[in-house]
Amino acid sequence: MITLRWATLLLVLGSLAGCAQKQQELFVVLPNPDGTSGAITVSEGQNSVVLDRPYAAEEVKGDQLKPTTSDSTQVQQVFGDALAAQPVLPAHFRLYFLKDSDVLTSQSQQQYKNVFEDIKGRPVYQVEVIGYTDTLGQQSYNQQLSLKRAGSLRDELVHDGLKPDSITIAGRGELDPAVPTGPQVAEPRNRRVEITVR
């Protein structure tokens, strides 16, 4: 039995060398981009072992668990083709706006570079931009402002070289606040766009 915990990438190599031999498997935990890892449990018969650090590895030969070592070089040699064939995982970003405006805050202007670099680093991409507001003002005005924020970000991405037909936008106004508030509350964390890149 193998149990995966979130953000863990598990690699398994199985091979049959002939009818007389049992299957051989290699399990390796790869690090996340930030260097952390999740954990997996590898079980065979009555024996099990938890692999809970980057490059922790275990072999299953026949009905035996055998500890082994692994590193980034070995992973590339054994699993390089499989890793290259993996799709790029979706990414999610949140950028914030000045009050009653479609202008990004200075901090979000800096973070915009990370968004753009992520998108440009993908061989193909689809970008979804959804705008939001706080609860100040009328609901109809907030709906328009949220769409204007999403459109402003789309225009910036297109200006910087992205394909317009790969970007969809929507405005949600004051619906789905990041920080729930009552009506007519100025909450900077609700004045945002949510960007999902696939």
C-alpha positions as a Markdown table, in Angstrom:
| # | Residue | x | y | z |
|---|---|---|---|---|
| 1 | Met | 0.0 | 0.0 | 0.0 |
| 2 | Ile | 1.3 | 3.5 | -0.9 |
| 3 | Thr | -0.1 | 6.6 | 0.9 |
| 4 | Leu | 0.6 | 10.0 | -0.7 |
| 5 | Arg | 0.4 | 13.2 | 1.3 |
| 6 | Trp | 0.0 | 16.5 | -0.5 |
| 7 | Ala | 2.8 | 18.1 | -2.4 |
| 8 | Thr | 4.8 | 14.9 | -2.6 |
| 9 | Leu | 6.0 | 13.7 | -6.0 |
| 10 | Leu | 6.4 | 9.9 | -6.1 |
| 11 | Leu | 8.4 | 8.1 | -8.7 |
| 12 | Val | 8.0 | 4.4 | -9.2 |
| 13 | Leu | 10.0 | 2.2 | -11.6 |
| 14 | Gly | 8.7 | -1.3 | -12.2 |
| 15 | Ser | 10.3 | -3.9 | -14.5 |
| 16 | Leu | 9.8 | -7.5 | -15.2 |
| 17 | Ala | 13.0 | -9.3 | -16.2 |
| 18 | Gly | 11.3 | -12.6 | -17.0 |
| 19 | Cys | 8.6 | -15.0 | -15.9 |
| 20 | Ala | 10.7 | -16.5 | -13.1 |
| 21 | Gln | 11.5 | -13.1 | -11.4 |
| 22 | Lys | 9.1 | -11.0 | -9.4 |
| 23 | Gln | 8.6 | -7.3 | -10.0 |
| 24 | Gln | 11.1 | -4.8 | -8.9 |
| 25 | Glu | 10.0 | -1.3 | -7.9 |
| 26 | Leu | 11.9 | 1.8 | -6.8 |
| 27 | Phe | 10.1 | 4.6 | -4.8 |
| 28 | Val | 11.7 | 8.0 | -4.5 |
| 29 | Val | 10.3 | 11.2 | -2.8 |
| 30 | Leu | 11.2 | 14.3 | -4.8 |
| 31 | Pro | 11.5 | 17.7 | -3.2 |
| 32 | Asn | 9.0 | 20.5 | -3.8 |
| 33 | Pro | 10.4 | 23.7 | -5.4 |
| 34 | Asp | 10.9 | 25.1 | -1.9 |
| 35 | Gly | 13.0 | 22.1 | -0.8 |
| 36 | Thr | 10.3 | 20.5 | 1.5 |
| 37 | Ser | 8.6 | 17.2 | 0.8 |
| 38 | Gly | 5.6 | 15.3 | 1.9 |
| 39 | Ala | 5.7 | 11.6 | 2.8 |
| 40 | Ile | 4.8 | 8.2 | 1.5 |
| 41 | Thr | 4.4 | 4.8 | 3.1 |
| 42 | Val | 5.7 | 1.9 | 1.2 |
| 43 | Ser | 4.4 | -1.5 | 2.2 |
| 44 | Glu | 5.2 | -5.1 | 1.2 |
| 45 | Gly | 3.6 | -8.0 | 3.1 |
| 46 | Gln | 3.9 | -7.3 | 6.8 |
| 47 | Asn | 6.7 | -4.7 | 6.4 |
| 48 | Ser | 6.3 | -1.0 | 5.7 |
| 49 | Val | 8.6 | 2.1 | 5.8 |
| 50 | Val | 7.8 | 5.8 | 5.8 |
| 51 | Leu | 9.8 | 8.0 | 3.3 |
| 52 | Asp | 9.5 | 11.5 | 4.6 |
| 53 | Arg | 12.4 | 13.6 | 3.3 |
| 54 | Pro | 13.7 | 14.7 | -0.1 |
| 55 | Tyr | 15.3 | 11.8 | -2.1 |
| 56 | Ala | 14.3 | 9.2 | 0.5 |
| 57 | Ala | 14.2 | 5.9 | -1.5 |
| 58 | Glu | 13.1 | 2.3 | -1.0 |
| 59 | Glu | 13.3 | -0.7 | -3.4 |
| 60 | Val | 10.8 | -3.6 | -3.4 |
| 61 | Lys | 12.5 | -6.7 | -4.8 |
| 62 | Gly | 10.2 | -9.7 | -4.9 |
| 63 | Asp | 8.5 | -9.5 | -1.5 |
| 64 | Gln | 11.3 | -7.7 | 0.3 |
| 65 | Leu | 11.8 | -4.0 | 1.2 |
| 66 | Lys | 15.3 | -2.8 | 0.7 |
| 67 | Pro | 16.6 | 0.6 | 1.7 |
| 68 | Thr | 18.5 | 2.4 | -1.0 |
| 69 | Thr | 19.9 | 5.9 | -1.6 |
| 70 | Ser | 19.0 | 8.4 | -4.2 |
| 71 | Asp | 19.9 | 11.9 | -5.3 |
| 72 | Ser | 19.0 | 14.4 | -8.0 |
| 73 | Thr | 21.5 | 12.9 | -10.5 |
| 74 | Gln | 20.2 | 9.4 | -10.1 |
| 75 | Val | 16.6 | 10.6 | -10.4 |
| 76 | Gln | 17.5 | 12.3 | -13.7 |
| 77 | Gln | 19.2 | 9.2 | -15.0 |
| 78 | Val | 16.3 | 6.8 | -14.1 |
| 79 | Phe | 13.3 | 9.1 | -14.4 |
| 80 | Gly | 14.4 | 11.9 | -16.7 |
| 81 | Asp | 12.1 | 11.0 | -19.6 |
| 82 | Ala | 9.1 | 10.7 | -17.3 |
| 83 | Leu | 9.9 | 14.0 | -15.5 |
| 84 | Ala | 10.2 | 15.8 | -18.9 |
| 85 | Ala | 6.8 | 14.4 | -20.0 |
| 86 | Gln | 5.0 | 15.8 | -16.9 |
| 87 | Pro | 2.7 | 18.7 | -17.5 |
| 88 | Val | 3.5 | 21.9 | -15.6 |
| 89 | Leu | 1.3 | 22.1 | -12.5 |
| 90 | Pro | -1.2 | 25.0 | -12.3 |
| 91 | Ala | -0.2 | 28.1 | -10.4 |
| 92 | His | -2.3 | 30.5 | -8.5 |
| 93 | Phe | -1.5 | 34.2 | -7.8 |
| 94 | Arg | -3.2 | 37.1 | -6.0 |
| 95 | Leu | -2.5 | 40.7 | -6.8 |
| 96 | Tyr | -4.0 | 43.7 | -4.9 |
| 97 | Phe | -5.2 | 47.1 | -6.1 |
| 98 | Leu | -5.4 | 50.6 | -4.7 |
| 99 | Lys | -8.7 | 51.7 | -3.3 |
| 100 | Asp | -11.4 | 52.5 | -5.9 |
| 101 | Ser | -8.9 | 51.9 | -8.7 |
| 102 | Asp | -7.6 | 49.4 | -11.3 |
| 103 | Val | -4.0 | 50.3 | -10.4 |
| 104 | Leu | -1.9 | 47.6 | -8.7 |
| 105 | Thr | -0.4 | 48.4 | -5.3 |
| 106 | Ser | 3.4 | 48.9 | -5.5 |
| 107 | Gln | 4.0 | 45.5 | -3.9 |
| 108 | Ser | 1.7 | 43.8 | -6.4 |
| 109 | Gln | 3.4 | 45.5 | -9.3 |
| 110 | Gln | 6.6 | 43.8 | -8.2 |
| 111 | Gln | 4.8 | 40.4 | -7.8 |
| 112 | Tyr | 3.4 | 40.8 | -11.3 |
| 113 | Lys | 6.8 | 39.9 | -12.6 |
| 114 | Asn | 6.6 | 36.5 | -11.0 |
| 115 | Val | 3.2 | 35.9 | -12.6 |
| 116 | Phe | 4.5 | 36.9 | -16.0 |
| 117 | Glu | 7.6 | 34.7 | -15.7 |
| 118 | Asp | 5.6 | 31.7 | -14.6 |
| 119 | Ile | 3.3 | 32.1 | -17.7 |
| 120 | Lys | 6.2 | 32.7 | -20.1 |
| 121 | Gly | 8.0 | 29.6 | -18.8 |
| 122 | Arg | 5.2 | 27.3 | -19.9 |
| 123 | Pro | 5.2 | 25.8 | -23.4 |
| 124 | Val | 1.4 | 26.3 | -23.5 |
| 125 | Tyr | -0.8 | 28.2 | -21.1 |
| 126 | Gln | -4.3 | 29.2 | -20.3 |
| 127 | Val | -4.7 | 32.2 | -17.9 |
| 128 | Glu | -7.9 | 33.0 | -15.9 |
| 129 | Val | -8.1 | 36.4 | -14.2 |
| 130 | Ile | -11.0 | 37.1 | -11.8 |
| 131 | Gly | -11.4 | 40.6 | -10.3 |
| 132 | Tyr | -12.9 | 41.4 | -6.9 |
| 133 | Thr | -13.6 | 44.5 | -4.7 |
| 134 | Asp | -14.2 | 45.3 | -1.1 |
| 135 | Thr | -17.8 | 46.1 | 0.0 |
| 136 | Leu | -17.5 | 49.9 | -0.2 |
| 137 | Gly | -19.8 | 51.5 | -2.7 |
| 138 | Gln | -22.8 | 50.1 | -4.6 |
| 139 | Gln | -22.9 | 46.5 | -5.7 |
| 140 | Ser | -23.3 | 47.4 | -9.4 |
| 141 | Tyr | -20.4 | 49.7 | -9.3 |
| 142 | Asn | -18.2 | 47.1 | -7.5 |
| 143 | Gln | -19.1 | 44.6 | -10.2 |
| 144 | Gln | -17.9 | 47.0 | -12.9 |
| 145 | Leu | -14.8 | 47.8 | -11.0 |
| 146 | Ser | -13.9 | 44.1 | -10.5 |
| 147 | Leu | -14.2 | 43.5 | -14.2 |
| 148 | Lys | -12.1 | 46.6 | -14.9 |
| 149 | Arg | -9.4 | 45.3 | -12.6 |
| 150 | Ala | -9.4 | 41.9 | -14.4 |
| 151 | Gly | -9.3 | 43.6 | -17.8 |
| 152 | Ser | -6.5 | 45.9 | -16.7 |
| 153 | Leu | -4.4 | 43.0 | -15.8 |
| 154 | Arg | -5.2 | 41.1 | -19.0 |
| 155 | Asp | -4.2 | 44.2 | -21.0 |
| 156 | Glu | -0.9 | 44.4 | -19.2 |
| 157 | Leu | -0.2 | 40.7 | -19.9 |
| 158 | Val | -1.0 | 41.2 | -23.6 |
| 159 | His | 1.1 | 44.3 | -23.7 |
| 160 | Asp | 4.0 | 42.2 | -22.3 |
| 161 | Gly | 3.6 | 39.6 | -25.1 |
| 162 | Leu | 1.0 | 37.0 | -24.0 |
| 163 | Lys | -1.6 | 35.7 | -26.5 |
| 164 | Pro | -4.9 | 37.5 | -25.9 |
| 165 | Asp | -7.0 | 34.4 | -26.8 |
| 166 | Ser | -5.2 | 32.5 | -23.9 |
| 167 | Ile | -6.5 | 34.9 | -21.2 |
| 168 | Thr | -10.1 | 34.9 | -19.9 |
| 169 | Ile | -11.4 | 37.4 | -17.4 |
| 170 | Ala | -14.4 | 37.8 | -15.1 |
| 171 | Gly | -15.5 | 40.2 | -12.4 |
| 172 | Arg | -17.1 | 39.0 | -9.2 |
| 173 | Gly | -17.5 | 42.3 | -7.5 |
| 174 | Glu | -17.8 | 42.0 | -3.7 |
| 175 | Leu | -18.8 | 38.3 | -3.9 |
| 176 | Asp | -16.4 | 35.7 | -2.5 |
| 177 | Pro | -14.3 | 38.1 | -0.3 |
| 178 | Ala | -10.9 | 36.9 | 0.8 |
| 179 | Val | -11.7 | 38.5 | 4.2 |
| 180 | Pro | -15.4 | 38.4 | 5.0 |
| 181 | Thr | -16.7 | 41.8 | 6.2 |
| 182 | Gly | -20.0 | 43.6 | 6.6 |
| 183 | Pro | -21.3 | 46.1 | 4.0 |
| 184 | Gln | -19.4 | 49.4 | 3.3 |
| 185 | Val | -16.1 | 48.1 | 4.8 |
| 186 | Ala | -12.8 | 49.1 | 3.2 |
| 187 | Glu | -10.7 | 45.9 | 3.2 |
| 188 | Pro | -7.5 | 46.1 | 1.1 |
| 189 | Arg | -7.2 | 42.3 | 0.9 |
| 190 | Asn | -10.5 | 42.1 | -0.9 |
| 191 | Arg | -9.4 | 44.5 | -3.6 |
| 192 | Arg | -7.7 | 41.9 | -5.7 |
| 193 | Val | -7.4 | 39.7 | -8.8 |
| 194 | Glu | -7.1 | 36.0 | -8.5 |
| 195 | Ile | -5.0 | 34.6 | -11.4 |
| 196 | Thr | -4.9 | 30.9 | -12.2 |
| 197 | Val | -2.4 | 29.7 | -14.8 |
| 198 | Arg | -2.7 | 26.3 | -16.3 |
